[in-house]
């Protein structure tokens, strides 16, 4: 239950939350970056209260789920970036839900990555204005075929629409336009701006690339391959573009007299992609790793009219799960809902310190990249010992390594055996955490088919449980993998299932290649659902194999195969279009 504190409508702060993708702690000139110049993010840094020991997850979906719910990934269901493990439990209210209940307009502009189908899409999770793309990056399997950051087709308020321009510019343009409309209507707003940049592939505007080429050429950097240096240039160019857009956003807030009563929060979703290769900012590790550089990220909070005091650094362990209870507190919303995070509002207001004895767990499931079939031993299964425990300056990794950042910031010396009391205390915390989440941590979340909210609909191999097919490059190559979908049939009845090797907008035949790549000798299609297998022959010139099935209401598991004429399996159908008839 939520209840608003007795604040006037005009007194309620607006909220803008900007989260970049794969930027990491090192990629700010305010943090000492030797190459990149980020004047607008530096300005925000100088105007903000900054949490200096703030931790996300080492991969983006677990961070995003925790941000939206205030709960650990193991509790909210979003434990991985693909493989059917990205779906945020449908019964959990999100930040957008909770603020919308209090009269806020809610909008998302950018990357969601918590589910592409009903009931997991942003429009199902409290967002009224939605401009987004599916899955992990522009160019993922469920994304519009051929999107490449420029002049792409995105999902805007439930429909696909083609836009002109560069992705980050488009998301900021539309966020600013929507904020202006909210302000003109005297409507408090929550704008969520999760950029897809600087996540790969590393496509950036030419202007930013040219600037970063010159800066990298003049910088003293460690030796790296030409390919790594080229990718670094484009990665930093994308961050330069983000910085420019942050400047546009802050200038708009100033000119619209919105700065004073707007909470502007900036963070990144996980550790840096490249920091380890050129500037690690005094940390070991990178994205996907448990070392400090994999999950310690920036977190800046600016609210000039919120009595937060002078801009300053705040120490103490903080995490993504804290932001939802913190924002509810700052917005004057009381709730009886339980979170894994805590409100940091007292620390922001200078009323209390972050609890010194606090312990955190950072855990997430790993990528099943090399598996071409599902297995109960997949790395994407979350395990107790796969995480890190954080306490003061201690870090216990994988229940087998202990580091003291006070005198070993690069985490080179495992002192587990030298500190049995510290180890025991942290291990007990890990045990207690696992006891609270272990029973539900790996429960698959089911995609609903046949709902009026999404009929017809598209399933993609991105949601094959515990098998990794996430990139359009994998589809173009024809990666020989297969998996299955966990489904929930909304209504009993007749269904049409259209199995495709290519998405419909590509308009390619089953046996076709794409630019000379990925032709497969498909001669037969097979479908297995509700204990019944159906097979039909196909011709190389067919674009799909269509099956009609009658399904009862309730849980279902869907397997598909494309095989040779001899019935030898090749791979699963990367795309299945489902229609309740």
N, C-alpha and C positions, 0 to 999 in steps of 0.2 A: 504494500500500500504506500502511496505517495501523498504528501500534502504540502501545499505551498505555504511558506512562511508569510506573515502579513506584510508583504512588500507591494508597493504600487506597481501598476503595469509598467510605467516608464522606468522604474528603478531596477527592473530585472535586467541583468546584463545580457548582451548578445554573446554568442560563443562562436569563434572560428578556430577550428583545429586543423592545422596543416601537418601532414606527415609525408615525408619523402621516402623513396623506396631504394634501399641499399646504400644510402649516403654514408652512414656511419659517423662516429665521433670526429675522425681526423679531418673531414672535408669542410672545414670552416677556417677562414683566416683568423678569426677570433680564437681558435684553438691551435694556432701556430702553424697552419699549413704553409709549406714553403713555396708552393706553386700557385694555388688557387686564391683569387681575391673575391670575397663575398661581402661587399660593402653593406648591402641591405640586411642580410642575416646578421652581420656584425652589429648593425645599428639596433636590431631587435634584441640581440644578446645584451647590448649595453643598456637597454630599457627594461629588461626583464628580471624576474627572480628566476635563478637558474639552479636546477637540481644537479649536483655535480657527481653523484654516485647513483645515477638512474639507469635502470636495466630493462631492456625489452627481451624478446626471445631471439635466438640466433637465426631464425627464419621468419618470414613475414606473416604468414597466416596465423600462427599462434599469437603473435603480437596483436594482430587485428582483432581476433576474437576476444582477447583479454581486454583490449581497449573498449570494445563495444559492450562488454558484460561486467567488467570488474572481477572476473573469475579466471582461475587458472585454465590453461588450455585443456588439461586433463579433465576438468569439470565441465567445460563448455563444448567439448567435442571437436574443436578446430585445432588439431594437433600437428598437421603437416601441410605442405603447400600443394599437394595433389593426391592422386591415388585413392580417391574416395574419402580422404581424411581432412577435408577442408570445411566440412559443413557444420555451421554453427547451430547447436541444438535449437530446434524450432520453438520450444516452449520458453526460451529465455528472453526476457525483454532486453532491448538494446538501449544504448545511450539515446538514440533517436526516439525510440518508443517512450522512454521516461521523460524526456524533455517535451515531446509532442503532447503528452498528457497534461503538461503544465501550460499549454497554450503557445508553445514555440513552433514556428515554422521550421521545417527540417529539410536539408538538401545535401546531397552527395555529388561530388564532381571529381571523378577519377577512378581509382582502383578500389574495388570492393574485396574480392578474393575470399568470400565466406560462403560461396554457393551460387551457382548460375541458374538454377531451376527453382520453381516453387517447392517449398515455402522458404527458401533461403535467400532470395534476391533482395536487394536493398529496398525495393518497393513493398516487399513482404515484411520488412523489419523496421518500419517506422519512418522511412524517408518518403517525403511527399514529392520533392523534386529530385529526379534521378538522371544523371548523365554519367554513364559508366561503361566499362567493357568487362567481359567475363574472364575468370581465371587469373593466372599469375602475372601476365604481361601482355602488352599489345603484340599480337602474333602467336598467341597460344592456340591450342586446338579448337576451343569453342568460340574464339574470336572470329570476327568477319574475315573471310579468306582474303589474304593479301594485305591486310592492314600493316603499315610500316612506320607509324608515328606521324606521317604527313598525310593530310587530306583523307582521313580514315572514316570508317563507318562505326559509330558507337550506338549504344542503347540509350535513348532519351525518352524518359517517361513512358516506357513500355514498348517503344517502337524503334526500329533501326533507322538511323538517319546519317547521311554522309555530311561531314563538315570540312571546311577549308582551313588549312593552317597546320601548325605544329601542335601536337597533343597537349603539352603543358600550357601553352598559350590559350588553347581552346578551353581547358578546364578552368583556368583562372578567369578568362573572359566571362564565361557563363556563371561562375560563382559570383563575380562582382555584379553582373547584371541582376542576378536573383537577389542578392543582398540589397541592392538599390531598391528593388520592388518591395521587399519586406520593409525597408526603412520608410519608404514613401507611404506605406500603409500603417505605419506606427506599430509594426508587428515584431516582437522579439524573435530572433532567429538563431538556429544552430546550423552552421555551414561546415561540412566535413570535406576537406580538400586533400585527399590522399593521392599524391602524384604517382604516376607510373615510372617517372624518371628519378634517379639515374639507373634504374634496372636495365639490363641488357635486353635485346640487342642495342648496341651503342649508337643510336641515331640521334644526331643533334643538328640544330640549325647551322648553316655554313658560317654565319657571323661568329657564333660562339666557338666553333671549331678553329677558325682562323686565329682568334685571340689566344686560345689555349695552346695551339701549336707553337706560337711564338713564346709563350710563357714556359712551356715544357722544354723547348729548345734552349732557353736561357737559364734553366734551373739546374742545380747540381743534384742529380738523382742517382740512386744505385743503378748498377748495370741491369738492364732488362732487354728482352728480345724486341726486335722491331714491332712484332705484332702486339706484344704487351704494351709497348709505348704508344702505339696507335690507338689501342683500346682505351688506355688511360687518358689520352687527349680527348676522346669523345665522351668518356665518362665524366671528366671534369667540365667539359663543355655543356653537358646536360645540367650539371649543378649550377654553372654560371647562368643558364637560362632560368632555372628555378629561382635563383637569387634576384634576377631582374624582375620576375613576376612577383616575388615577395615585395619588392620595392613598389611595384604598381599597386598591389593590394594595400600596402600601408599608406601610400599617397592618397588612394581613394578614401580610405577610412578618415584620414585627416581632412580632406576637402569636403567630406560629407558629414562632418561633425559626429562621427561614430566612434572615434578612437577612445574617448574618455570612458564610455560605458560598454566596451567590447573586450571580452577576454580573448586574447589572441595567444594560442598555444602552438608551439612548434616542437616537433620531435622527428626522429627517424625510426624506421621499423626494425632494424637489426644492425649488426656491425657492418663495417665497410667491405666493399668488394675488392678494393685495391690498396687500402691503407697499409697492409702488411708488406706490399711490394715497393712502396716509396716513402711513406710517412705513417708509422703506426701510432703516433701520439703517445709514446711511452707504454704501449700495451702490446701484449702478445695476442695473436688470433685475428680472425676475420669472420665474415658471414658464414653461418652453418657450424661454427665451432664453439666449444664451451669455454675457451680461454676468454679473458676479459674483453678483448677486442671484438668478440663475436656478439656481445649483448649489451655492453655499456654504450649508451648513446646520449645525444643531447636532449634536454627537455627545458624549454624556456616558457615562462608564463608572464604575460604582460597584461595588466589591467589598471590603467592610470587612475580610474575613478573608484577602485575597489579597496582602498586603504591597505595596500600590500606593503607600504613602506618603500624605502629606497631599493633600487636594483642591487642585487647581491647574489652571492653564491650560498646555497644551502647544502650542507653535507648530510650524511646518513643514508642508509639504503632505502631507495625508492624504486618503484616498478610500474609497469604499464597498468597493472590491475588497480593502481591507486587513482587513476585519472577520472574514472566515472564517479566514484564517491566524492572525490574532490570537487568536480564540476557541479554535482548536485548540491553540495554544501555551499559553494560560492554563489550559486544561482538561487539560494534560499529555498531549497527543496528538502523536506524531511522525508525519510523513508525507513520502513522497518525491514526492507530487503537486506539480505546478508551478502557481503562481498568478501572475496579473498584479499582485496586491497583495502587500504585505509584512506580516510580523508587527509589530505595534506594541507587543507585550508588553514588549520592553526599554525602550521609552519610558515605558510605563505604570508599570514597576517602578523607574524612575529610573536605569536602568543605561546608557542611551544616548539621544542625541537623535534625532529624526526626521532622516534624511539631508538635509543642507542643499542638495545639488546635484540633488535629485530633480526630475524632470519628469513631468508627468501629461498625458494626453490625455482630453478630455471630448468625446465624439462620439455622435450618436444620429440616427435618421432622423426626418424631419418628417412632418406630417400631410397626407394627400392629400385634404383636406376638400372641395375644389371639383371634384374629378374624379368623373365619374359612370361611368367605365369604367377598367379597368386599362391601364396603359401602362408600357413599360420606362423611361420618363423620369419616373416618379412621384416626388414628393418623398420618399416612403417608402423609396426606394433610398438606402442609406448611401453617402456620398461622402467621400473623403479631406479635401477642403477645407471640409467642413461643420462642422468641430470647432474646439475651442480647445486650445491648448497652454499649460500652466501651469508656470512656473519661478520660484522665489523669489517676488518680487512682480511679475514680468512676466506679461502675458497676451497671447498672440497669438491673434486670432480670425479664422476663415475664411481663414487664410493671407494676409490682406490688411490687418490692423489690429494694432497693437502698443500696449499701454498699460502704464504703470508705476504700480501702485497706491500706491507709496510717496508720490508727490506728485500723483497723479491718481486718487483712489479712486472717483470717479464715471465714470471711463473716457470722458472727453470729448476727450482730445487724442491722436490717432493719431500716434505717433512712429516708425512703421515705417522711414521713410527716414532717420531720424536715428541709428539704431542698427543698422547693417548686420551687425555681428558677432553681436549678440544674435539678430537675425532669422534669420541663417544657422544658428545653433546650434539654435534652436527649430524651424526648418523641417526640418532634418536629422532631428530627433527625430520629427517628424510623418511624414516619409518612411519612416523605419525602422519606425515603428508600423504604417503602412499596408502596408508590405511583408510584415509578419507576419500581418495579418488580412484584407487586401483580397480574397484569393481565396475566402474563406468568408463574408465579412461579410453578403452578401445571399442566401445559400442559403436557399430556403424550407424550413421544417420541416413535415413532412407529418403530418396527423391520420390515425390508424389507424381504419379501419372494419372491422367483422366480427370484432373480437377478443372472446374470452370475457370480458375485463375490462370491456367496455362494449358490451353488445348487448341491447336496442336502444340507440340513441343519438340525440342531436340535434346537427345542424350549424346554425350561424347565420351570418348575413351579417357578423358581427363578424370572421370569418376569411376573408372575400373578400380575395384577395391584392391589395394596393395600392389598395384602394377603402375609403372610410371610411363604415361604417354601424355605429355603436356604441351609440346611444341609443334607448331605447324611444320617445322623442319623434319620432325619424326614422321609425320604423315606423308610429306613429300618423298622421303626416303623409302617409306613403306617398312617401318620397323616391325619385325615379326614377333609381335607380342599379342597376348590375349588376356582378358579378365572378365569380370561380371559386374553388373549393377545391382545394388540393393534398392528395391523399389517398394512403394506402397500404393496400391491401386485404390484411387479415391472412390470410384463408382464401378460396380459390376456391369459388364456389358461387352460388346464387340469392339475390338481395337484393331487398328491397322498399324503395323510396324514395318517401316521402310529402312532396310539396311543399305548403307552406303560406304564406299571406300573413300570418297571425296565428299565435302559438304555440297549442298545443293547449289550454292551460289557459284561454285567453281565450274559447274556444268560439264563434268568430265565423266567418261564411262568407267565402269569397274576395272577394265583392263588397260586404261590409259595411263600414260606417264604425264608428269608435269615438268615442262621444260626439259624433257629427255630423262627424267628421273622418276624412279619409283613404280614402274610398270610391274604388275603382279599377275601371275597366270591363273586368275580366278575363273573357275568353271562351275562352282556350286556354292550355295549359301545355306547355312544351317542355323536354326533358332531353337533354343531350349528355354522354356519357361513353364513353371508349375508342373514339373516332372514330365513334360511332353516335348519330344524332339521332332521338328519338322524340317525337311530338306527339300530344296528345289534347285534344278539346274539353272545356270545363267549363261548368257553369251558375253564375250568381252565387250561388246558394244552397248550392253545394258548399263544404265546409270544407277540402278537400284534393284534390290530384290525385295518384293513386298509380300508380307505375310498377314493373314487375317486370323485373329485368335479371339476366343471368348475367355474373359478373365473374371474371377470372383473378386469381390472387394477384399482388401487386406494385403498383407506382406507378400512380396514376390521377388524372385531372383531371376535376372535375365542374362543368359549367355548367348553369344553369337559367334559364328565361325564363317570365314571365307576359306574355301578349300580348292584344291585342284580338281580336275574332272575325275581323277583317280580317288578322290575323297581324302587325299593327304592334306592336313590342316596347313594353312598359311598364316592367318592372323584373324583377329576379331574385326568386326565392323567398327571403324573408328567413329562413325556417326549413325545414330538410329533416330529416325523421325517417328514420333508416336502420336496417333490421333485416336481419340475415343469417338466412335461413329454414332 
